[in-house]
Amino acid sequence: MTKAAPFSAEDRQGESALVSVIMPAWCAAPWLERAVLSVRNQTRTDWELFIVDDASTDDTAAIATRLARDDPRIRLLAQPRRSGAAQARNRAISQAAGRYIAFLDADDCWLPEKLETQIAFMERVGAGLSYTGFWRARGEKRREVAVPESVDHAALLRGNIIGCLTAVYDRERLGTRLMPDLPLRQDYALWLEILRELPRAHGLTTPLAVHHATPGSLSSRRLRAAAATWQVYRREGLGRGAASLCLGRHLLRRLARG
């Protein structure tokens, strides 16, 4: 399990951030500023942003340093060696002050009203875990990725509909939740863990983020991604037959979503 100590508002120790944004970055120099600007442009301003440089070999650290210098809400954490997205995210989560934990990768971005709309939605429905629709962009082309209004553990096993760039969880409901240390699909594994405890996650069907399909990104390596999904199913305790069935459904869903 990846559950750490319980969290309460008092743990913030006077910090003004309600939302902690977690952004791992590895060789993200071409896109990092776009992602950070989408956070800085949020209509809700009570956030902090952790950029975790995962031992990049390009100008990621220099760009992040400049961005952090320009906005005191931005913090740069540097990994001494490349450790992967799960460890990078977990380092930031462990230092976060906010009640809500939100995720954004360095090559994606949010629409300006994302945090304001989603946090208000979570407060209204009492959601411990929420997600939204998003756009998938390939160059100049965009395609909307639709999501259901809610999902439970059984439905999520049939395919991950929670885009990491849209997910937010409530630490007052769940405590501090770290991502399983998997090379891929660690976000999917975390959502499944959470939904063993919550009856469902709640979704906003409005697209509030943009996933940019980046050549060479981890998610574009399809065979590795399928193998990682299989590992998640086995980690959930599924036998080979059940895992094979879920993986088939998962791949069909991803094909349908483009």
ROVEX-745573 format. One record per residue (C-alpha): residue number from 0; residue in three letters; x, y, z. Coordinates in nm, 2 decimals. Example, Ala and Ser with C-alpha at 12.3 -4.5 7.8 and 13.67 -1.06 7.14 Angstrom:
// ROVEX-745573
[0,ALA,[1.23,-0.45,0.78]]
[1,SER,[1.37,-0.11,0.71]]
***
This chain:
// ROVEX-745573
[0,MET,[0.00,0.00,0.00]]
[1,THR,[0.11,0.36,-0.06]]
[2,LYS,[-0.08,0.54,0.21]]
[3,ALA,[0.12,0.76,0.44]]
[4,ALA,[0.02,0.96,0.75]]
[5,PRO,[-0.33,1.11,0.77]]
[6,PHE,[-0.35,1.47,0.65]]
[7,SER,[-0.55,1.76,0.81]]
[8,ALA,[-0.58,2.13,0.74]]
[9,GLU,[-0.36,2.20,1.04]]
[10,ASP,[-0.07,2.02,0.87]]
[11,ARG,[-0.04,2.31,0.63]]
[12,GLN,[0.12,2.52,0.91]]
[13,GLY,[-0.01,2.85,0.78]]
[14,GLU,[0.07,2.79,0.42]]
[15,SER,[-0.17,2.95,0.18]]
[16,ALA,[-0.17,2.68,-0.09]]
[17,LEU,[-0.49,2.48,-0.10]]
[18,VAL,[-0.38,2.28,-0.41]]
[19,SER,[-0.04,2.13,-0.46]]
[20,VAL,[0.05,2.07,-0.83]]
[21,ILE,[0.29,1.78,-0.89]]
[22,MET,[0.50,1.80,-1.21]]
[23,PRO,[0.78,1.55,-1.29]]
[24,ALA,[1.01,1.67,-1.57]]
[25,TRP,[1.27,1.48,-1.76]]
[26,CYS,[1.43,1.64,-2.06]]
[27,ALA,[1.12,1.86,-2.09]]
[28,ALA,[1.29,2.18,-2.20]]
[29,PRO,[1.08,2.22,-2.52]]
[30,TRP,[0.75,2.21,-2.33]]
[31,LEU,[0.81,2.29,-1.97]]
[32,GLU,[0.74,2.66,-1.99]]
[33,ARG,[0.41,2.60,-2.16]]
[34,ALA,[0.30,2.36,-1.89]]
[35,VAL,[0.40,2.60,-1.61]]
[36,LEU,[0.23,2.89,-1.78]]
[37,SER,[-0.09,2.70,-1.78]]
[38,VAL,[-0.07,2.67,-1.40]]
[39,ARG,[0.02,3.03,-1.36]]
[40,ASN,[-0.28,3.13,-1.57]]
[41,GLN,[-0.53,2.95,-1.34]]
[42,THR,[-0.82,3.16,-1.23]]
[43,ARG,[-0.77,3.00,-0.89]]
[44,THR,[-0.45,3.13,-0.74]]
[45,ASP,[-0.41,2.94,-0.41]]
[46,TRP,[-0.18,2.67,-0.54]]
[47,GLU,[0.19,2.57,-0.52]]
[48,LEU,[0.37,2.39,-0.80]]
[49,PHE,[0.65,2.14,-0.75]]
[50,ILE,[0.87,2.08,-1.06]]
[51,VAL,[1.08,1.77,-1.00]]
[52,ASP,[1.37,1.76,-1.24]]
[53,ASP,[1.45,1.39,-1.28]]
[54,ALA,[1.82,1.43,-1.36]]
[55,SER,[1.76,1.59,-1.71]]
[56,THR,[2.04,1.62,-1.95]]
[57,ASP,[1.90,1.93,-2.13]]
[58,ASP,[1.80,2.28,-2.01]]
[59,THR,[1.51,2.16,-1.80]]
[60,ALA,[1.67,2.26,-1.47]]
[61,ALA,[1.78,2.60,-1.59]]
[62,ILE,[1.43,2.68,-1.72]]
[63,ALA,[1.27,2.55,-1.40]]
[64,THR,[1.51,2.76,-1.20]]
[65,ARG,[1.41,3.08,-1.39]]
[66,LEU,[1.04,3.00,-1.36]]
[67,ALA,[1.07,2.94,-0.98]]
[68,ARG,[1.26,3.27,-0.94]]
[69,ASP,[0.98,3.45,-1.12]]
[70,ASP,[0.70,3.31,-0.90]]
[71,PRO,[0.74,3.22,-0.53]]
[72,ARG,[0.46,2.96,-0.56]]
[73,ILE,[0.69,2.74,-0.78]]
[74,ARG,[0.95,2.51,-0.62]]
[75,LEU,[1.22,2.31,-0.80]]
[76,LEU,[1.33,1.98,-0.66]]
[77,ALA,[1.62,1.81,-0.82]]
[78,GLN,[1.67,1.43,-0.82]]
[79,PRO,[2.03,1.33,-0.79]]
[80,ARG,[1.99,1.05,-1.05]]
[81,ARG,[1.71,0.96,-1.29]]
[82,SER,[1.45,0.77,-1.08]]
[83,GLY,[1.13,0.77,-1.29]]
[84,ALA,[0.80,0.95,-1.27]]
[85,ALA,[0.67,0.77,-0.96]]
[86,GLN,[0.96,0.85,-0.73]]
[87,ALA,[0.97,1.21,-0.87]]
[88,ARG,[0.60,1.26,-0.80]]
[89,ASN,[0.63,1.10,-0.46]]
[90,ARG,[0.91,1.33,-0.35]]
[91,ALA,[0.69,1.63,-0.43]]
[92,ILE,[0.38,1.48,-0.27]]
[93,SER,[0.58,1.42,0.05]]
[94,GLN,[0.67,1.79,0.07]]
[95,ALA,[0.33,1.93,-0.04]]
[96,ALA,[0.13,2.16,0.18]]
[97,GLY,[-0.20,2.16,0.00]]
[98,ARG,[-0.52,1.97,0.09]]
[99,TYR,[-0.57,1.88,-0.27]]
[100,ILE,[-0.30,1.70,-0.48]]
[101,ALA,[-0.32,1.76,-0.86]]
[102,PHE,[-0.11,1.62,-1.13]]
[103,LEU,[0.03,1.77,-1.45]]
[104,ASP,[0.31,1.63,-1.67]]
[105,ALA,[0.56,1.88,-1.81]]
[106,ASP,[0.45,1.82,-2.17]]
[107,ASP,[0.08,1.88,-2.10]]
[108,CYS,[-0.12,2.18,-2.00]]
[109,TRP,[-0.44,2.29,-1.83]]
[110,LEU,[-0.72,2.53,-1.94]]
[111,PRO,[-0.73,2.84,-1.72]]
[112,GLU,[-1.05,2.75,-1.53]]
[113,LYS,[-0.94,2.39,-1.45]]
[114,LEU,[-0.86,2.42,-1.08]]
[115,GLU,[-1.14,2.66,-0.99]]
[116,THR,[-1.40,2.44,-1.17]]
[117,GLN,[-1.27,2.11,-1.04]]
[118,ILE,[-1.22,2.21,-0.67]]
[119,ALA,[-1.57,2.36,-0.66]]
[120,PHE,[-1.70,2.04,-0.81]]
[121,MET,[-1.52,1.83,-0.55]]
[122,GLU,[-1.65,2.04,-0.26]]
[123,ARG,[-2.01,2.02,-0.40]]
[124,VAL,[-2.02,1.65,-0.44]]
[125,GLY,[-1.78,1.55,-0.16]]
[126,ALA,[-1.54,1.37,-0.40]]
[127,GLY,[-1.22,1.22,-0.26]]
[128,LEU,[-1.09,1.16,-0.61]]
[129,SER,[-1.20,1.35,-0.92]]
[130,TYR,[-1.10,1.37,-1.29]]
[131,THR,[-1.22,1.56,-1.60]]
[132,GLY,[-1.24,1.53,-1.97]]
[133,PHE,[-0.95,1.65,-2.18]]
[134,TRP,[-0.82,1.72,-2.53]]
[135,ARG,[-0.57,1.50,-2.70]]
[136,ALA,[-0.35,1.71,-2.93]]
[137,ARG,[-0.13,1.59,-3.21]]
[138,GLY,[0.03,1.89,-3.38]]
[139,GLU,[-0.25,2.12,-3.48]]
[140,LYS,[-0.52,1.86,-3.45]]
[141,ARG,[-0.73,1.81,-3.13]]
[142,ARG,[-0.97,1.54,-3.03]]
[143,GLU,[-1.19,1.55,-2.72]]
[144,VAL,[-1.15,1.25,-2.49]]
[145,ALA,[-1.49,1.20,-2.32]]
[146,VAL,[-1.52,1.06,-1.97]]
[147,PRO,[-1.81,0.92,-1.76]]
[148,GLU,[-1.96,1.11,-1.47]]
[149,SER,[-1.83,0.85,-1.22]]
[150,VAL,[-1.63,0.52,-1.21]]
[151,ASP,[-1.59,0.25,-0.95]]
[152,HIS,[-1.31,0.00,-0.90]]
[153,ALA,[-1.48,-0.27,-1.11]]
[154,ALA,[-1.53,-0.03,-1.40]]
[155,LEU,[-1.18,0.11,-1.38]]
[156,LEU,[-1.04,-0.24,-1.41]]
[157,ARG,[-1.19,-0.25,-1.76]]
[158,GLY,[-0.98,0.04,-1.86]]
[159,ASN,[-0.82,0.36,-1.72]]
[160,ILE,[-1.05,0.65,-1.79]]
[161,ILE,[-0.87,0.89,-1.54]]
[162,GLY,[-0.61,1.09,-1.72]]
[163,CYS,[-0.33,1.18,-1.48]]
[164,LEU,[-0.32,1.54,-1.61]]
[165,THR,[-0.69,1.57,-1.49]]
[166,ALA,[-0.68,1.39,-1.16]]
[167,VAL,[-0.71,1.55,-0.81]]
[168,TYR,[-0.74,1.38,-0.48]]
[169,ASP,[-0.84,1.51,-0.14]]
[170,ARG,[-0.58,1.45,0.14]]
[171,GLU,[-0.84,1.52,0.41]]
[172,ARG,[-1.04,1.23,0.28]]
[173,LEU,[-0.76,0.99,0.19]]
[174,GLY,[-0.45,1.09,0.37]]
[175,THR,[-0.13,1.14,0.17]]
[176,ARG,[-0.13,0.89,-0.11]]
[177,LEU,[0.20,0.80,-0.29]]
[178,MET,[0.22,0.64,-0.63]]
[179,PRO,[0.34,0.28,-0.65]]
[180,ASP,[0.70,0.26,-0.77]]
[181,LEU,[0.63,0.13,-1.12]]
[182,PRO,[0.80,0.24,-1.44]]
[183,LEU,[0.47,0.30,-1.62]]
[184,ARG,[0.10,0.31,-1.52]]
[185,GLN,[0.18,0.41,-1.17]]
[186,ASP,[-0.11,0.66,-1.18]]
[187,TYR,[-0.35,0.38,-1.29]]
[188,ALA,[-0.23,0.17,-1.00]]
[189,LEU,[-0.29,0.45,-0.75]]
[190,TRP,[-0.65,0.52,-0.88]]
[191,LEU,[-0.73,0.15,-0.83]]
[192,GLU,[-0.58,0.16,-0.48]]
[193,ILE,[-0.80,0.45,-0.39]]
[194,LEU,[-1.11,0.30,-0.54]]
[195,ARG,[-1.07,0.00,-0.31]]
[196,GLU,[-1.16,0.24,-0.03]]
[197,LEU,[-1.39,0.49,-0.20]]
[198,PRO,[-1.72,0.38,-0.36]]
[199,ARG,[-1.64,0.58,-0.67]]
[200,ALA,[-1.44,0.86,-0.83]]
[201,HIS,[-1.64,1.16,-0.97]]
[202,GLY,[-1.58,1.31,-1.31]]
[203,LEU,[-1.65,1.64,-1.49]]
[204,THR,[-1.73,1.57,-1.85]]
[205,THR,[-1.60,1.91,-1.95]]
[206,PRO,[-1.25,1.90,-2.11]]
[207,LEU,[-1.03,2.11,-1.89]]
[208,ALA,[-0.68,1.99,-1.99]]
[209,VAL,[-0.47,1.92,-2.30]]
[210,HIS,[-0.26,1.61,-2.35]]
[211,HIS,[0.01,1.67,-2.61]]
[212,ALA,[0.11,1.35,-2.78]]
[213,THR,[0.49,1.38,-2.77]]
[214,PRO,[0.71,1.16,-2.99]]
[215,GLY,[0.92,0.93,-2.77]]
[216,SER,[0.71,0.99,-2.46]]
[217,LEU,[0.66,0.69,-2.22]]
[218,SER,[0.29,0.66,-2.31]]
[219,SER,[0.37,0.63,-2.68]]
[220,ARG,[0.57,0.31,-2.63]]
[221,ARG,[0.27,0.08,-2.67]]
[222,LEU,[0.42,-0.26,-2.61]]
[223,ARG,[0.58,-0.14,-2.28]]
[224,ALA,[0.26,0.03,-2.19]]
[225,ALA,[0.06,-0.29,-2.24]]
[226,ALA,[0.31,-0.48,-2.03]]
[227,ALA,[0.29,-0.23,-1.76]]
[228,THR,[-0.09,-0.25,-1.76]]
[229,TRP,[-0.07,-0.62,-1.73]]
[230,GLN,[0.16,-0.57,-1.42]]
[231,VAL,[-0.10,-0.34,-1.27]]
[232,TYR,[-0.37,-0.61,-1.31]]
[233,ARG,[-0.15,-0.87,-1.15]]
[234,ARG,[-0.07,-0.63,-0.87]]
[235,GLU,[-0.44,-0.60,-0.81]]
[236,GLY,[-0.45,-0.98,-0.75]]
[237,LEU,[-0.61,-1.08,-1.09]]
[238,GLY,[-0.53,-1.43,-1.22]]
[239,ARG,[-0.38,-1.47,-1.57]]
[240,GLY,[-0.72,-1.52,-1.73]]
[241,ALA,[-0.89,-1.23,-1.57]]
[242,ALA,[-0.59,-1.01,-1.63]]
[243,SER,[-0.59,-1.11,-2.00]]
[244,LEU,[-0.96,-1.02,-2.03]]
[245,CYS,[-0.91,-0.68,-1.86]]
[246,LEU,[-0.60,-0.61,-2.07]]
[247,GLY,[-0.80,-0.68,-2.39]]
[248,ARG,[-1.08,-0.45,-2.28]]
[249,HIS,[-0.83,-0.19,-2.19]]
[250,LEU,[-0.66,-0.20,-2.53]]
[251,LEU,[-0.99,-0.18,-2.71]]
[252,ARG,[-1.09,0.12,-2.50]]
[253,ARG,[-0.76,0.30,-2.58]]
[254,LEU,[-0.80,0.22,-2.95]]
[255,ALA,[-1.15,0.36,-2.94]]
[256,ARG,[-1.03,0.68,-2.77]]
[257,GLY,[-0.75,0.73,-3.02]]
***
